[in-house]
């Protein structure tokens, strides 16, 4: 998904629930009449999760040889205070479901950020130097994410 924000158009119909991009500004959610807010949200989250599942493997394949690391496992989950996290010992990366709503460049930045943690655990000078070498414009993506915090919470990455 490339757009920073979509208008949600909810259409009630007697058929299976679907989500699709109607155009460059509208996300269309088709649900049965009477579908409550929680169920609508669940359908949208499932759709966002699927979009991320499609985008992440090619990005990992692109960046593993460039960074010189191997990601053993990855997953997607809803997180309240982080865009991503890395368990160095298990070489496992978790990405926030909310990244599906952000530009693809932000997803790539977070993935690279977490993969660099496989080389350097801490956000120190070496970490920043590695980020600069792999993704020189990374501060722009970080700033973009920090300008639009999740769920109206004030936190930074």
WOTAFEN-V49402 format. One record per residue. PSI is psi in degrees with one decimal (NA if undefined). Layout:
BEGIN
psi
PSI
PSI
END
This chain:
BEGIN
psi
133.6
-29.5
141.8
-18.6
143.0
149.9
132.6
123.3
110.1
123.8
122.7
134.8
161.2
77.1
-177.3
152.2
136.5
155.8
137.9
155.2
113.5
-36.5
-164.6
-6.2
-9.4
129.5
124.6
123.6
116.5
122.7
162.2
149.5
137.8
2.6
123.7
170.2
-43.0
-42.4
-39.9
-44.0
-40.5
-42.6
-44.3
-43.6
-39.9
-41.6
-46.1
-42.4
-41.5
-40.0
-44.5
-42.1
-29.9
-33.4
-31.9
-49.2
-44.2
-32.4
-42.1
-45.0
-35.5
-42.2
-24.5
-50.1
-31.5
-41.8
-26.3
32.3
166.0
129.7
118.2
-33.0
154.9
159.1
172.4
133.0
160.6
126.9
142.2
-25.9
4.2
148.9
-26.1
167.6
156.4
129.9
101.5
-46.7
-40.7
-7.3
42.2
134.6
134.3
134.6
142.4
132.3
-31.8
-18.0
-21.0
-21.8
-0.7
164.2
149.2
-31.7
-30.6
-39.9
-45.8
-42.8
-48.0
-41.0
-47.0
-43.6
-49.1
-35.8
-36.1
-28.1
-20.4
-18.9
-34.4
114.7
-35.8
158.5
64.5
-170.4
-43.1
-42.9
-48.4
-38.8
-41.0
-44.9
-43.2
-38.0
-35.7
-38.9
77.5
-29.2
18.3
-35.0
-29.5
-42.5
-40.3
-46.4
-37.9
-44.2
-39.1
-21.6
-21.0
70.1
158.4
143.2
35.8
24.3
146.8
101.2
158.6
162.9
NA
END
